[in-house]
Amino acid sequence: MALLLNQPSKLLCFRRKPVLVRSSPLLSNNGLSSSLLQTPPCTIIDAVPCGADLGKLVISNANAVRYTYLEKKVPLELVDNPMLTIGSSHGWIATLSQDDGILRLQDDLNPVASDIEPKRIPLPPLVTLPHCQTQIVTNVSMSSSSPEDENCVVAVKFLGPQISFCRPAQRNSEWINVRIANPCFYSSRVMFSEKHGLFRIPGSGGHIIASWDLHTDKHKNPKFQRLRFRNLPKMTKTKRELMDSCYKSEHLVESRTTGETFLVKWYRKAVWRGMSKLSTKALMVFRLDDEGNAVYTKDIGDLCIFLSKSEPFCVSLSSLPGMFFPNNVEYMDADEAGYFNLAISSIVGDLTLMGTGVYIPPQNIDN
């Protein structure tokens, strides 16, 4: 849990195997229910040096109080320098080399992936469109759990007008590069909607969503959906002025358990702690429907939303024994980590970040 990131270092001595949990029932292709063994969500805390620029991975599982010390060995630079990780999706971290400019997808920090044969998949050389840049990445999203899947599409959103797509597993893979005309999407984050089969981006303020269907011939032209905000809460003048003064970001996230889509508005304000840092002041969650209604809610049931440099994801606590708080948003960024209780609008956080700043979603384990 993000609240417990600042545990004493002596807790690293507790050597434990990853906690495994049963996922909620899923429907297989033949219509029969099946159950997968999964790890709980976790965050990467540290790596204890063990020679040859490697370290043994230390993680914090979302349903455990103590850190989990793994035998898995990872490159120390991935943990010691969080700036190397520019994003993450489905447990694959994305790195952008300053030497050759190649973007790579790596499973090094996935707790269940092999450290004997780590997978590091180079993507095609980036192509920068006119009046765009490809050095600063907003985030990365994937349409399936592995870039080795033949039909997996990787989306990379750059700060500014450009978004690029590719299929890494296909022979002679190339980027499909799109320049977004509307500046409200320049700092937005992309996500893949399994429900709709689309890559989607919320515009600044959350009033509009752009989406791309890469299975059509007009994939470069996004479709737009306008949102109508409903059930907005009444706020005091002080609260409204505080939120108006904050840096705001919008995040789309889906629940695979319930099929619901949520829009999360994240409000952060610059504070001085020896240096300027962003501190969370509020979060607002809206439940979206297919008609474009965005209904403010303080109740998402037993769900917990995870926000970080990773593609946002949502888990049901009923499928994860030991999870601490339902109806919460756990967040982690370059400057802080904490959680937000939706029911009472309370924040518990710390302007100290340990680790890489990414959450790893539940990973399937072979039975």
N, C-alpha and C positions, 0 to 999 in steps of 0.2 A: 504494500500500500504506500502511496506517495507520501503520506504523513510520516511514515516511519523510516524515511530515507536516512535521517541523521542518527542512526544507531551507533553505539560505540564500536570501534574497530575490532574489539575483542570478540565480537559476535562472529567474525569471519572464521573463527576456529570451529564452528559447528558444521561439520561435514555431513551434508544430506544429499540424497538423490532427489531429482525433480519430483515434485508432487504430481501424481497423475489423477485425473478425474474423468468421469464419464460425461460425455457431451449429451445434450438433449436429443431425443430420438429424431432421426432424419428419415426422409423417404428416399429409398434407392430407386434405381431406374425401373425395377420390376414392381414398384409400388409397395414393397414390404419395408417395414421399419427396421432400421439398423441402429447401432450405437457405436460411436467411435471413442477411443481412448484419447484424451487430450491433456495437454499441459495447461495450467492456469495462465492468465496474462502475467507478464513479468516486465521488469525494467532492468537494464544492464547497469550494475553498480560499479564494478571495478574488475581488474584482472591482477592476480598476484604473480609477480615475476617468477618465472621458472627456467630462465635461460634461453639463449638464441632469439632474443627479442620477442619471446612469447610469454603469456601469462595464463594462469588458470582462472576461468570465468567465475565471477561472483554476481549473482542475480538476486533480485527481490521479487518473490512471487506475490501476486495480489491477494492470495489467501493464506499467507504465512507472516508471522511477526518477525522471525529471524531471517537474516540473509541465508541464501543457499549457496554453498561453496561447491562448484562442480570440478570435475577432473578435465573437462574440455579445455583445450589450449587454443588461444586466439592471439593474433598479432597485437602487441601492446599498443601500437600507435592508434588502433581503432578505438581504444578505450581512453588512452591518455590525451588524445587530441579530438574532442567531440566535433570540431569543425570539419574533420574529414568526412563525417557522415552528413550528407545533404538531405537525406530522406530515408524512408523505409516503408515497405508494403509487404504484408503477409509474412513478416519475419525476415525478409531480404533487405539488407541495407544497401543504399546507393552511395557510391563515392565518385567524386569527380577529380581526376588526376590533374594537378597543375603542371605536370611534366609533359604529358602527351595530349591532354584535353579530352581523354576518353572517359565516358561515364560507365561505371561497372556496377553490376548487381552481385552482391556477395552474401553467402549464408554463414559467414564466420561467427556472427553474434547470435545466431539461432541456437538456443540451448540444446535442441534435439538433433541438430545437423552434425555430421561427422567432422572431426578435426583432423582425421587422417587424410581425407581427400576433400578439402574444402572447395566449394564451387564459387568461382569468380568469373562471371560472364561479362565480357566486354560488349557494349552496345556499339552500333555503327558510329563513325565519326560525326560529331554534331555539325549541323549546318545552320548558320545564323542568317535569318532573313534580314532584308534591308530595314534599317531603323529599329532593329531588335538587338538583344544581347543573349548569350548563352553561358555566361560565367556565373551568374547568380541564379540558383534554382529555388523556386518556391516550395515545391514538393514533388513526390513521385507516386504514381498509382499503377496498379496492375489489375488486369481483368480476371486473372486466376491465380492460384496459390503458388505457381512456379513459372518462371520465365522459360523453363525448358519445355513447357507444354506447347505443342505446335501452334495452337490458336491463341496463345497468351499475347495480349497487347499491353505494352508498357507506355504510359503517358508521363511526360515530363513537362511540368509547368514552370516556365522561367519568369522571373520578375520582369514585368513589361508585357508587350503584346503577344509574345510567342508561346505556343504550346506545340509539342511534337509527340508523335506516336510512332512506334515500331513494333514488329513481331520478331523478337530475338531468335526464336527457334527456327524460323524459316530461312531457307538458303538465300544468300545475297540480300539479307534484310537491309532495308533503307528507311530513313525517317520520312514520315509524312508531316510536313511543317505547315502550321496554320498561324496566320497573323490575325489576332482578334482586334476588331476595329474599336469596340467600345472600351474606353479607359477604365470603366468601373470593374473590369476583370483583371487589371494589370497586376494586382497584388493578391489575387484570389488563389485558392488551393483546389486542385482537381481531386475527384474521387470517382471510383467506379461503382455504379449502381447495378448489383446483381438482379434486383427486382425489375429494372427497366432495360438491362443490357446496354447501358449507355455510360459514357464518361460525362460527368456533370461538374459544373463550376458555379458557385454562388457569386453574384456580383456584390460589390461593396454596398453595405447596408442591408443586403439580403432580399432586396425587392425583386430580383430577377435571377433566373438560373439559365445558364447556357448548357446545351448537351450535344454530344456527338455520337452518331451511330456509324461505326467504321465498317458496317456490313452493307452500306448503301453507296451508290456512286457519288453522292453529294456530301461525302464525309467532311469536306473542308468547310461546309456551310452549317454552322450550328443552328439548332432550334432553340427558341427562347420560351420560357414560361414565366409569367409575372405572378408574384405572390401577393396575397391580400392578408394582412396581419389581423388576427382576431383575438378577442379576449385579452387585450393589452392591460397590464396591471396599472392601477393608479400609483403615482409616485409623488413624494414630497418634492418641493422645489430644490431642496438641497441634494437629494438623491439624483434628480434629473440633471442638475448642473454638474454633479460629479461624473455621471455617465457621459454627458456631452463633452467633458474634458478628456476623456479616455481615448487611447488608441483602440480601435475596434477591429476585430477579425471575425469572419463568418466561416462555419464549418458544417458540411453536410455529412451525416452518418446514418447508416442503416442497421437495423436489427435483423439478423438472420432468423432469430427465434420468433419474433412477432410479425416480421415483414413491414414494420413501420419505418418511416423516414423522418429524421429530425434535423432541424437547423439550429445550430448552437451559435449564439452571439457571445463573444468573449471580450470583456472590457478590462483593459489594463492601463495603468497610469505610471508615468516615470517617477521614481523616487530616488533619493540619494542615499547610498550605503557605501560611502567611500568611492563610489562611482555610480553613474546613472544606471538604474535597473528598472525593468517593467514589473509592476506588482498588480496582481489580479484584484479588481474591485467588485466585479459582478459577472455573472453569466446568466443568459436567458436561453431557454429551450423552447422551440416551437415544433409542434407535430404537424407534418405536411400531409396533404391528401392530393389525389390526382387532379382535383379541380383547381388547385392553386391556392387553397386556404392554408395559412400558417397560423395555427392556434397555439397561443402561449399556454404552457403547462408547467405545473410544479409537481407533476406525478407521472413518472415513466415506469411505474410498477417496480419489478425486481431487477430492472436493467441498470447497468452502469456504463457510462460513456467514457472513453479514454481519448484524450487529446494530447498530442505531442508532435515531434517532428515526423512521426510515422503517419501513414494514412489513418484517419480516425476510425475507430471501431467500437462496437457495442456488444456487451455480453450479458447473458441472463445469469443472475446469481443462483437460481435454482439448479443450474447445471454445473455450478462450481462450488462444491462444499467448502466452507470455511471463509468465503468472501465476507468482508466486514460490513459494508454498507450498501444497501440497494438505493435506488433513486438518487444516484450521485453522478457527478462529473469529476473524474480524476484528470488532472492536467499537469503537464510538465513542459517547460520551455528552457531557453538558454539561461534564464536568471532565477527560476523558481520551480517549486513543485508543491502540489497540494490537492485538496479536493473541495468540491462545492456541494453542499446538501441542498437539493432542490426544494424539499418540503418547507424548510425554514429559512432558505436563502442565506445560509451561513458559510463562511469560508474558513478553512483551516489550511494554512500554507506556510512556506518558509522561503525566504529569498536566498536559499543555498541549494545548488544543484549538484548532485553526485552522479557520475556516470555520463552516458552519451546523450541523454535527452530523448530517448525513443522508448516507446512501449512495444513489446513483442506480443502479438495476439495469440490466442490459444493455438497450439500446434498439434496436429494429429500424430498419434503414435501407432505404429503397426502392432496388431495384436500378436 
